[in-house]
Amino acid sequence: MKRMIVKKIAFGNFQESFVEDRLKEGVNIIYSDDNNKGKTLLFQALMFSIGNTPIFPENFKKEDYYFYSKIDFSGEEYNFLRKNDSFIVRKNDELFLFESVSGLKHFLKKRGLLDIPIIEKDGRDRLADLEIFYELFFIGQDNRNPSNIINKGYNNKSDFINMIMALKGYKVVNNKLDMLEIKNKIDEINDEIKENKKYLKLRKENKKISSYLDNFSDSEEFNNFRNMSRRYNEELGAYKRERNREENRKDKLEELLRELNSLNREMKTGNIYCAECGSDKISFKNHDFHFELSNTEVRNQILSSIKFQIEISEDEINELEIKINALQGKLKELLINTPVELKSILLYSEFFEEDIDYDRKIMELKEELNLLKKSKETIENEQNLNKEGIRLEKNKLIETMNRYYKKIDPSGTLIFDNLFTKKDTTFSGSDKQVYYFCRLLALNDLLSHPYPIIIDSFREGEISTAKEEIMLTYFKKINKQVILSSTLKVQEYLVDKYNNIEHINLLDYSSHKDSKILCSNFSIQFNKILEEFKINVE
């Protein structure tokens, strides 16, 4: 994958803004003599610009601002601009416009800028979300919790671990119930089925139906057929709905492309102007960005971006078609290999369900039983398939974390036995930050990833000078960009704490006004950034 280096960060609007363009390769420390100097806002602005879930202060109205970053990927510079949930990515003269984090994620994957793996989530394979991917190398100041991931909304720590294993080439199967719980639940359902069978009374209004019911309705073969056919049809329905949504999106993009191309032809053969105001300026607007299409260069870039989004939609539709065809093949094979009697009894049992409460209850229990058995089988087969490899990789990761810990604190008593701590375990003092240091560097060693290490408030918890110096030594050794922030005590600041450390780029934010990093001083520079994206702001 391509080596990632952050070159510039900026955020603001036409009235107030801030631009940081002094970042270098190697270790960067952004520091100040007090809190509230804007360091955390800068870190959040960077990560927000590339699709991370933000943790901005409550009084910071992010919807009022643009967020920008310039990032070098192995010599190729990409510029990212975000406003709310809309993104523009600029590379040289190319512009790519996305109206969701998902669109940006697929772009980053398809362009080979980020090695985002596919993981299993809710029974389906999908690209890992950016918010857990970025936690491989970014630790923000807020919501730190060693027992879970930082942005624990839709994702959880199991997804994070699965993502790491996926990057190592292993697939981990998720399941909410562990093996013991599944076994206990299976026993309970079997007992309940036996009880309900004692009271089951079938109405035998038709000899043929009764014969089918007597011979097949209680058989495991019939229940397997019934459940498999239902599951296949439900999955087919879900994939078809997703395909329809993507086709609708593609149709809208193609219609927009036709309209813009039509406009392009008209502008070549004559002038277009507004009949009401007489203006010859033509604009294109999405939710958050406004472009002037009278400019040929801008128009061509928008056309190129829309074509790229159409390509992404086509890829998504093709992938869904493959999944749909595979499921249809499985359903066809199921029907071919199933006796006629079993297919008939499926219809008859549905007819009788309305009048037979116990029959319905047993069928529901058996459906639940089959799902549990499948979960058990999945855990036993799929997860055990890679069990030894995953175990070795996890052990390697934990061993590396403990090795780093002993380098930082030779007399320390902490022992890491997992990537995350138990829920009721807390770290005191600086141990939490030492844990994140060990985790980030262990992941860097395990994955050999090309991304920078970014930690806001890296010495949180009153880390001693000795520990801090060891940490900085290791940061310099990993031979990649490191961006850290630090709030110094008054006496540390007065003696120029960091000036005696070689090969570190120091950025002093002490002169910033409290809680007011945005100002008018950067307006010319920031407006020039926005102009490079050809944005027409009303």
N, C-alpha and C positions, 0 to 999 in steps of 0.2 A: 504493500500500500504506500501511498504518497506521504512523505514527511510533512508535517503540519507545523507552520510557524506563524504566530499572530504578529502582524506588522503594525496595525493601527486599530484603535477603538474610538468611536465617537457616538454621542447621543444628544438629542435636543430638538429644537425647532428653529424657526426663523428669528425668534425673539431671544432665546437663550440656548446655550449649547456648551459642550465640552469636547475637546479632541485630545487624545493621547497617541502620539506618533513616535515616542522615544524608546519603544520596546526593542530589544535586541535578542539575538540567539544567545543561548546560555541562560544563566540565572538572572532574573530581574526581581528586585524587591521594591515594592511600592509602600512607602512608610510615612508616618506622621507622628507628631508629638502628642496627639490626642485623637479621640474618636470623632465621628461625624464630619470627616473631611472628604468624603465621597469615594473612598476606596472600594467599599462594598458595592456601591452603585455602578462603578466602572466594571467590576467583575460580572455583575448580573447583566449589565448592558451587553457585554461581549457574548455571553452564553445565550442571552435572549435573541440576539441577532442571528444566531445559527440554529434556533429552534428549540432551545431548552425551556422547560417550565420555569417561570420566574418566581423569585421570592423577594419582591420589592417591598420597601416599607409601605405601610398603609397610607401614609399621607403623600406618597409619590404617585401621581396620576400618569401611569405609563401610556395610556391611550392618547395623551397629548403630544407624544414625542416619537421621533424616528430613532432607530438603533442601527448602528453601522459597525462593520468590522472588515478589515482587509487581511486576508489570510493567504500565505504562500504554501502551496502544495507541491513540493519538489520542483520549485522553479516556476510554477504556474500560479499567477496571482488571481484570486477570486475575491470580489467585493460583494458583501452581503448587506442588504438594507431591509429592515422590518418595520412595519407599522401595524400594530394590533396583530392580526393573524395573517397578514399578507406579506409576501417576501418578494424582493427582486434580487436576483443574482447576476452580477456583471462580470464577464471575462473579456477583456479587450473590448471589441465592438459588439459582443453578444450580450443580449439581455434575456433573462429567463424570469417569468412572472409566475408566482404560485400563490394560491389563495388559502392554503392550509399548511400546517406542519407536515402532514402526510405527504403532500406534493413535494415539499423540500426534501423530506427524508428519502423518497424514491430517487430524486435527482442526485443527491449526494452518493447514494449507493450505485446508481447507474453510471455516473461519471467516474466512479472509482476513487472518490475523495475520502470516503469513510468506509471501513470494512464492517458494515452493519450486518450481523448474522441473522439468519432465520431461526426462530425459536417456536416451540409449541406453546400456545396460549389459548385456554378455553377450548381445547380439543382441536385447534386448527393451527396450521403453520403460518407464521406471519413474521415480517421484519420486526426486529426488536425496536421499541420506541426510543427516540433520541434521549429522553430524560434519563433512562437507565444506561444507555450507551455512554453518555457523557460522564456518568459517575465513574467510569473506568479511569478518568484522568482529572476530573474536576471535583473539588470539595468546596462548597459555599460556606459562608459563615453561619447561616441559620439552619434550624431543623436537623442538626447533627444528632444521630442516634445510632450507636454501634450495633444495636439489635435489629436494625432494619435499614432499608434504603432511605435516602433523604426525601425524595418525592414519592411517597407511598400512597398513590391514588389508585389508578387502574393496575399498576404494577406492584410487585412485592419482591422480597429478597430471594425467593425461589426463582423468579424470572431473571434476576441479576446473576445468580449462580448458573442457571441454565445458559444464559448468554455467554458467560465466560467459557463454559464447557463447549458451547457451539463454536466459539472462536478457536478452540483446540481440536475441533472436528468430531465432537461427541454430541449426541442428542439425548436430552434428559426428558422423561415423560412426567408431567405434573399430575398430581391427584390430591384432592383435598383430604381424603381419608387415608390413613396409613393402613398397612396390611392387617394389623390386629383389629382395628375398627371395622374393616370390611368383613373379616371372618365372623366377628360377633354379629354384625348386621345380617349376614347371610343366614346364620343359625336362627336368629329371631324371625326372619321372614319365612323360613321353612316351617317353623313351628306354627306361625300364623296361617299359612296355607293349609296345613293339616287340620287346624281347627275349623276353618271355613268350609273345607270339603265335607265335614260332618253334616253341615246344614244345607249343602247345595241340593237344589231340586230343579231339574230341567223340565221345561214344558215340551212335550213331545207331540206337537201338532202335525208333524209331517214325518212319515216313516223314513224317507230318504234323508232328511235333515237329521233326524234322531240317530240314524245309523252312522252318519258322518260324525255327529257329536260324540256318540258312544265310542267310536273307533279311533278318532283322531284328536278331538279337542283337548284332551288331557295329555297328549303326547309331547315329549320334549322336541321332537322334529317339527311339529306344527308351531309350537311357541317360538322356536328359533326362526322359522320361515316368516311368521307374522312380525316379529320384532325387527328382523333384518330388512324386510320390505319397507316397513314404516321408517326405519332409520335412513335407508337409502333415499326414500322419497323426501324426507325432511331435509336431508343434506342437499339433495338436488334443488329443492325449492329455495334454500338459502343461497346457494351458488348462483342460481338463475336470477334471483332478485338483485344480488350484487352485480352480476353481469349487466342487467338492465340499467342499473344506476350508472355504471361506468359507460355504457353505450349512450345513455342520455347525455352524460357529461361530454363525451366525445362528439356527439351530434351538435351540441351547443357550441363547442369550440370550432368545429368545422363550419358551422353557419356564420360564426363571428369571422372566421378566416375568409369566407366567401365575401362577406360584406366589406371587409377591409381591402381585399383584393379588388373588389368592384370599385371601391372608393379610389384606390390607387390608379385604376385605369381611367376613371373619370377625371382625376387630377392631371393626368398626362395629356388629355385631349381638350381640357378647358379648365376654367376656374370655378371652384365651388365657394359659395359665400352664403351667409345667413340672410334671408329675405327681410328679416325684421331689423337687424342691427347693421347689416352690411359687412360683418366681419368675415375674413377669409381664413380664420383659424379653426381647424377641426380637431376635436379632442376625443381621447379614449379614456374611460374611467372604470376602475374596478372598485372594490369596497373601500380601499385605503389610499390608492395612488391615482394620480391624474396626469396624463401625458398629452402633449400637443402633437397631433399626427400630421400637421401641416409640414413638419420637418421630416424630410425623406429618410434621413438616417434613423430617427426615432421610430418611424413607421415600419421600416424594414426590421429593426430589432424586435419590435412587438410581434410582427409576423413570425419571425424566427422563434420567439419564445412560445407562441401559440402552437406552432408546428411541433416543437419539442414536447409540449404537454399532450398533444394528440398522439405522438409516438409512445409516451408513457401509458396513456389510456389503451392504446392498441396492445401493448405488452400485457397489461392487466387483463384485458378481455381474452387474449390468447391463453394466458395461464388459467383463467376461469373456464374457458372452453375445454382445455385439457382435463381439468378436474371433473367437469360435467360429463364429458365423454367417458372418462374412466368409471364414474359412478353408474352411468347408464349401461356400460358393459357389465358391471357387477350385478345390476338389477336384472339385465337380460339373462345372464348366466344363472342367477337364482331362480328365475321363472322357468328356464329350460330344464333345470335339474330337479324341479319340484313336482311331485305327483299331482295329478289333476285333483284328486280328492282333497289335498291340503289347501290348494287354491280355492276350492269351492267352500270348504269349511270356514275359511277366513271371512267370506261374504256372509255365510249363514250365522256365524258367531256374532258378527256385527248386528245382524237383524235381531238376534235373540237378546242382545245386551240390554235393551230397553226394559225387558220384563224380568231379568234375572239378576238381582242385586248381588247375590253371592258369586255368580259367575263373573260379573264385572270386577268384583273385589279380588277374586283369585287372579284374573288376568292382569290387573294392575300390580298385584304383588309379584307375579311372575315376571312382569316387565322390569320392575325394580330389581328383582333377583338377577335377571339376566344382565342388567346394567352393572350391578355390583360384581358379578362374575367376570364380566369383560374388563372392569377396572382392575380386578385382581389379576386377571390374565395379562393385562397390559403391563402392570407393575412387574410381574414375574418374568415376562418374556422380553419386552422392549427395554426396560430399564436395566435388567440383568445382562442384556446383550453388551452394554458398554460399561458394566459395573466396575470391573477391575481397572480399566483405563481411567475412568472418572475418579475412582478412589485414589489412584496414584497421583493424578493431577492435583486433586484437593490436598493430599498430604504434602505434595511438593510446595503448594502455595502456602500452607500453614507453616511448614518448616522454614520457608523463606521469611515469613512475617516474624517468627520467633527469632531467627538469626539477626534480622535488622533490629529487633527490640533489644537484644543483648548488646548490640553495638552502641545503641543509644543509651541504655541503662544497664550496665553489666551487673549491678547489684539489685536490679529490679525483681519483683516477685510475680509479675504478670506472666501467665502462660496462655497463649492463644491456642485453642483447640478447635476452632472453627472460623470461618470467614466473618461471621456475625456472632455477637454475644447472645446469651440467653436473654429473654425479655426482661427479667427482673434483675439483670446484672448492670451495675453502673460503674463508670470509671470516675475516679476522683482526680482533682487537680489537672495536671497536664497529660495524664494517661490517655484521655480521649484523643487528643491531638497526636500523640505518639502512635496510637492505634491506626489513625488515618494515614500517617506517614508510612508506617510499615505496610499497610494494605496497598497503598498506591504504588510503592516501589516493588512490592512482591508481584503485583499484577503486571507491572512494567517488565519485570524479569521473566515472568511466565509467558506472557504474550508477545514480548518484543515489539510492542506496538509503536507506531510512528507519531503519536500525538504528544503534545506538550503536557507537562504536569502543572496544574493550576490550583492553587490553594489560597483561599481568602482567609486571612487571620491565621497564618500557619503556626504561630507560637502561642495560640490561645491556651489559657490555663496556667499562665506563669511558667512556661518552660524555662529551665535554667539556661544560662549562657553556654555552659559546657555542652548540654544536649543540643542547643540550637546550632552551635558550631559544627557538631558532628553531622547534623541533618544537612547543613549547607554543604559540607564536604561531599556527602553522597549525592546531593542534587547536582553538584558540578561534575561528578563522575559519570552520570548517566548519559552525557553527551546529547542532550536535547534541550529545547527551550523549557524553562521553568519560570512561572510567574507567581510570585508570592506577595502577600500583603502583611504588614506588621504595624502595630501601634506601640510606640516606645514610651517608656517612662520618662519623666522630665530629665532625670539625671543621665539616662542612657542617651537621650537626644543631645544634651549639652556636651557630652564627650564624643559626639560623632561615632556612635557605636559601630556602624558598619564600614566606616571609611578605611579601616585597617584590613579589611578582607578583600583579597585580590579577586579579579575576574568576576565581579558582580556589578550589574547595572543598577544603580540606585536612583529612584525617583521619589523626591521629597514632596509630599502633599500638605505639609504643615501650614503653608501660606494660604490655603483655601479657607474661605469663610465657613463657619460652622453651618452644616446642613444646607450648603449653597454652592455646590460644585458647578452648577450651570450658571453661565453669565453671558454677557454680550461680547466679551473679548474675543470669542472664537467664531463670531457670526460669519465673517468673511470666509474663513476656512471651512466652516460647516456648510454654508450655502454652496460653496464650490463642490463639495462632496455630493450634495443633492442634485446639483446641476449635471454632474457626470452621469446620473441615472435618468436624465431627461425628464424629470418630474415637473409638472406644471401645477403648482399649489395655488388654489384659488384664494 
